Amino acid sequence: MTTAVPEPGPNYSATTHAAAGPDTDVVAIAPDPDVAAGIITETPLEDIFDADIHAKAQELIARYPMSRSALLPMLHLVQSVQGYVSQEGIAFCAKQLDLSDAEVSAVATFYTMYKRKPCGEHLVSVCTNTLCAAMGGDAIYKRLQTHLGSEAEPLGHNETAGTPNEPGSITLEHAECLAACDLAPVIQVNYEYFDNQTEEKAVALVDALQAGKKPAPTRGAPLTNFKGAELQLAGFFPEDERQYRTDVDGPSQAVETLRGAKLAQDRGWVAPVAQDVPLPEVEKK
């Protein structure tokens, strides 16, 4: 027996979905009514992305032999304007790259670096993967949840303390491996490293951020805000060399990271030279 639309049980259906009727309240059935309202409300793109952003988008496209390859940096460019990837941002990218909104959405929802709701002035990422968790990352994350929220209502993953995009606002997230196991537990602020953290250090860090300060990262470039970091991730930097060095340059290595290489150098250890062995013959088809 075939049913008109999918129903519980062993029977096949004529279609794979049931279309919404004319009286369906899209906003009411959406998981987040605010998001649904944004989806069905059209805002002219020109009101959000100015001529400078359009020019930067075209510059990104010119860097690649195929325009669609510019999608990842263009999503970062969108976030540098709004602090997240909105429906308008998705439509902007789609129009610039001659893609469908669905194609852009598929990418934007796949990567955690693209935020689907407004981010705070600063994004604080606490590594809770295995080694960082064992070294105190889980405890740090829980402490920041209650410090930025409360004991009764701890701040959740990807939630913001303060008004998003406003000075002093902080979005907290637990992150998977941040590739700094030798310096665990680690925190990133706008993707810059703060190594060898403790609960007390982490609390002092977010307090400083909320007070408008920009503590120096352990490694990497001087701290900027989330939107500024997104513009850099899009591939745009100051043209002046001195300003570029001031904004972007910074130490990227640590004593712990180089300890193995230093030990090998001191003891004269070298890796064995690979033998030049001919590749096996591949059967021709």
N, C-alpha and C positions, 0 to 999 in steps of 0.2 A: 504494500500500500504506500502511495506517495502523498505526502502532505504539502500544502501550499507553502508553508514556511517551516523552519526548523522547530521541532518539538521533541521533548524527551521521549526516549524509546528507540527501538531498532529500525524505524522506518526512515526511508530517504525523503528528502524534501525537494521541491521543484526549484527552489532558490537557496542560496547559502545565507541569506539575511532577510530580515523583515523590515521593509521600509517604514520610516516614521510617518504617521498620519498627519494631516494638516493641523490638527489640534495639539500636536506634541509640543510640550514646553522644553525647548532645548536647554535653556538655562537651568531649569529645575532638575533635570535628570543628569546633568554634568557632575563629575566628582567635585569640582571646584567651581561654584557659580561665578566667581570673579574672573576665572579664566574663560569660561564660556561667554561671559559678557564681552570680554576682549576679542573673542573669536568672531562674534557676530556684529561687532561694532567696527565699521570701517573708518580708519583715520587716514587722511591724505598723506602719502609718503613724504611729500615735500615739507610737511610740518615737522617732521622728525629728523630726516636726513638732509642736511644742507648740501650746497654745491661742493664744499670741500670734501665731504664724505663720498659724494658721487665721483669726484676726481680721484680720490684714493682707491675707490673700488675699481675704476678703470685702470689705474696703475697696477693693482694686484693682478688683474686679468692679463695685462701685457707681460707679466713675468713668466707666464706658462704657455706652452704650445697649444694646450687645450683649455678653454676658458673654465670648464667645470672644475679643473684642478685647483682653482683659486677659492673654492668654497670654504675650506677650513680657515684660512686667514681672514676671509671676508666675514665669517661668523664672529671671529674675534673683533673685527672692525665694528660690527654692529654692537657688540657688547661694550666697546669703548665709548659708545654714544649713550646707550640706555642702561648699562649695567646688567643687562640680561638679553636673551634672544626672544623678542616678542613676536607676535604674529606679523606685525608690520615689518620686523627685521627679516623674518623668513620670506615674506613677499618681496622685500627689497633684494635679497640675495637671489631669489628665483628669477626676478626680472633682469637683473644684471647679467646672470649667467645663462639665461634662456633655459632654465630648468622649471619643473613643476614645483608647486609648494610642497607636495608630498615628498618629492626627492630631497628637498632641503630639510624638511622636518625629520626625515628618516636619519639624516646625519646629525642634526642638532640634538635629537633625543638619544642618540647612541653614546655620545661622549659626555662624561660628567663635567668636563670643563665648560660646557655650554649650559648656562643657567636658564631655566624656564620661568623664573620669577625674579623680580628685582633683587639685586645683591646689595649688601652693605657697602660702606666706603671701603672696608677691608674684608677680605675673605681669609678666615683663619682655618687652616686644614690641619687636623691632628691625625698623625699616622697611627692606625690601630691594627696594622698587620702584625704577623706573628712575633717578630723580634721586638718591635717597638711596644707591642702590647705587653709582652713579658717584662720589658724593662720599665714599664710604668705608663705606657701610652693610653691604656684603657682608663687608668685612674685619672690621668690628666684630662681626658675628654669628659669624664663624668664630673670632675671638679669645675671645668669651664661651663658645662651645661647648667649647673646650679648657680655658678657665679654670675653668668650672663642672664640667667633666668631666675629661678628660685627653687627652694627645696620642694615646694608643692608643684611647681610647673617648670621643670628644667627645660632649657632651650633644646629643641630637637635638631636633627640632622637637616642642614640647609635652611635653617630658620635664622631670623635676624633679630638681634638685640638693637633696638632703636628703629628709626625710620630709614628704610632702604635708600641708598644714595646720599643720605644726609651725613654731615661730618660726625665722626664718632660712632657711626653704626657699624656693627660687626655681624657678618654671617659666619656661622660655625658649621663645619662639616667634619665627619670622620672620613679619612681617606685610606685607600689601599696603599700598598707599598710606595713610599716616596724616595726609594733608592738611596737610602742613607743609613743602612743597617749598622755601619761602623760608628755611627754617631747617635745611636738610638738612646732615648726616644726623641723624635724630631717633630717640629711644627713648621708649617709654612704659612707665611703671611703674604698674600698676593703672589704666591709661588716662589718666594724667597725663603731661604732656610734659616731656622733658629734651632741649633743643634743642642744635644745633651740637656734636654729640658727636664724640669721637675714641676710638680704642681704649683709650687710657690713662684717659680720663674714664669710659668705660663700665665698665672693670675696677674703678675706684675706687667707682663707684656700686653695683655688685653686692656688693663687699666690705663697704660700709657697710650695705647691706640685710641681709646675712648676720650682721653684728655687732649687729643689732637697732636700727640707726639709721634715721631717716626723712628723708633729704635733701630739701630744698625743691625742688619742680619749678620749671622755668624759667617756666612759666605754669600757671594753673589753681589748683585747691584744694590745701590742704596734703595731704601724702601720708597715706593710710590703708593698711590691708591689703586683700587681694583681696576678702575677704568683706564688709568695710565698704564698699568701692566698689560691690559688687553690691547692697547694700541701698539705696545712693543711686540706682543705676540703676533699681531697682525703684520708686523714687519716694518713699522715706521719709527724712525729714530731722528734725533736732532741732526741737522746737516752740519752744524759747526762741530769740528773735531773735538775741541775742548769740552763743549757742552755734552757731546756724545760720551766722552770718557767720564764725565761727572755723573751723568744720568744712568749709564749702563755698566761701566766697567767695575770690576770688583774681584776679589780673590775667590776662586772656585774650588780650591783644594784644601785639604786639612791634613794635619800630621798623621792622624789615624788612617786616612785613606792611602797615604803614600808609604806607610810603615813597611809593608811587604816588599815594595820595590826598593826601598832604602836598605832593608836587610839583605836582599839579593845582591845589591850593588856592593855593600860592604864585604860580603863573603864570596864575591866573584861567581855567584850562581848565574847561569845563563840557560835559556830554554834550548832544548835540542833542536838542531837544524832539521827541517823536514827533508826527507829524501825525495829526489826527483824521480818519482815512479810513474811510468806511463799509464795512462788511463785505460781501463779495459775496453775492448772492442764492443760496440753497441750493435746489436743485430739490426740490420736494415729492414725496413718495412716495405 
